[in-house]
């Protein structure tokens, strides 16, 4: 599976707190350098959908994202 540099940045940020969900705004601001965020504040939006398709992240009902650990079951499967 191919993962581009931007997707790697997002995954690295989400892995820093794997149990927490992050808003798209938080991801856009904190998963990259200041220069990229200043140039394109919503840069991560197009990469998050790809990460969802690859089943590397999950999204909750409020649209927040978290890293999907391949060994752990998804949050809704724990019920």
matplotlib code that plots the C-alpha trace (Angstrom):
import matplotlib.pyplot as plt

x = [0.0, 1.4, 1.3, 2.5, 4.5, 1.4, -0.4, 2.7, 2.6, -1.0, -0.5, 2.5, 0.4, -2.6, -0.3, 0.9, -2.4, -4.0, -7.0, -7.9, -10.0, -8.8, -10.8, -9.8, -8.7, -6.3, -4.9, -4.4, -2.6, -0.5, 0.4, 2.6, 5.1, 4.0, 4.9, 2.5, -0.3, 0.2, 0.2, -2.7, -4.7, -6.9, -4.2, -5.0, -8.6, -7.9, -5.5, -7.9, -10.4, -7.6, -6.6, -10.2, -10.4, -7.2, -8.6, -5.7, -7.9, -11.5, -14.0, -16.5, -20.1, -18.8, -16.3, -13.2, -10.4, -8.1, -5.5, -6.9, -4.6, -4.6, -4.4, -7.1, -10.8, -12.7, -14.4, -17.9, -17.0, -16.3, -20.0]
y = [0.0, 3.4, 6.1, 9.6, 12.0, 14.0, 10.9, 9.8, 13.2, 12.8, 9.2, 10.3, 13.0, 10.7, 8.0, 10.4, 9.9, 6.8, 6.8, 10.4, 11.8, 15.0, 17.5, 18.2, 21.7, 20.3, 17.8, 20.5, 22.8, 20.4, 17.5, 19.7, 22.6, 26.2, 27.0, 24.5, 25.4, 29.1, 28.4, 26.0, 25.8, 22.9, 20.8, 17.6, 17.3, 15.5, 13.1, 12.1, 10.6, 8.5, 7.3, 6.4, 4.3, 2.6, 1.8, 3.5, 6.0, 6.0, 8.9, 9.3, 10.7, 14.3, 14.0, 13.7, 11.3, 8.9, 6.3, 2.9, 0.4, -2.7, -5.0, -3.4, -3.7, -0.6, 1.4, 0.4, -3.3, -3.2, -2.9]
z = [0.0, -1.0, 1.6, 0.5, 2.7, 3.7, 4.8, 6.8, 8.6, 9.5, 10.8, 12.8, 14.5, 15.2, 16.6, 19.2, 21.0, 19.5, 21.8, 21.1, 18.3, 16.5, 14.5, 11.0, 12.1, 14.7, 12.2, 9.6, 12.0, 14.1, 11.7, 9.5, 9.7, 10.1, 6.5, 4.9, 7.3, 6.5, 2.7, 2.7, 6.0, 5.0, 3.4, 5.2, 4.1, 0.8, 2.5, 5.3, 2.9, 1.4, 4.8, 5.6, 2.3, 3.3, 6.7, 8.5, 10.4, 11.6, 11.9, 14.6, 14.3, 14.8, 12.0, 14.2, 13.3, 15.1, 14.2, 13.6, 15.2, 13.1, 16.1, 18.1, 17.2, 16.1, 18.8, 17.7, 17.8, 21.5, 22.4]

ax = plt.figure().add_subplot(projection="3d")
ax.plot(x, y, z, "-o")
ax.set_aspect("equal")
plt.show()
